[in-house]
């Protein structure tokens, strides 16, 4: 966890200015190590850099959830809604009989859905 300080210092010292991906990486590390305060600060930087990117909202929400701060989870989700930020749905791909099939969370429109599910369970 001590290396989060070093990582943040490195980002702040970048001569070309930090890109969003650098801050996202730090925010992900904050989630892994449970650093709520640094996570809040990092997410705020990301909101300034790219306010429509759902990743920092989701990561901050996950940081709050892991810390049991459910009221803050709700606030982050409300901010997302108010700003029109939407999380892209999860996606899974499987290969059945040399053909790749993609499934998106909440979408049950795949024409061979039943056959693929039956093949997957077998």
C-alpha positions, 0 to 999 in steps of 0.5 A: 500500500505504501507504493500508492504514494510513489505511484501518485507522485510519479503521475503528478511529476509526469512532464507531459501531463497525466493521462486519464489511464494513469489515474484510472490505474491508480484508482484501480490500485486504491480499490485493491488496497482499500485506500478510500481517501486516495480513491476519492481524490483520484476519482475527482481528478478523473471526473475533471479529465473525462466526466463521461467515462463510467470507469472512475464512477464504477471504481469509486462506487466499488471502493465505497461498497468494499468499505461498507459506505453504502450511502456514498455508493448511492451518491455516486450512482446518483451523480452518474445518473444526473450527468448522463453517464452510463456503464457499458454492459458486461460481455462474455464470449464463448466458442462452440463448434468453432464459432464464437458467440457473444452475450451481453448482460441483459440481452437475451436476443441471441437466436441460438441462445437455448442451444448454446446454453444447453451445449455449455451445460453439457 
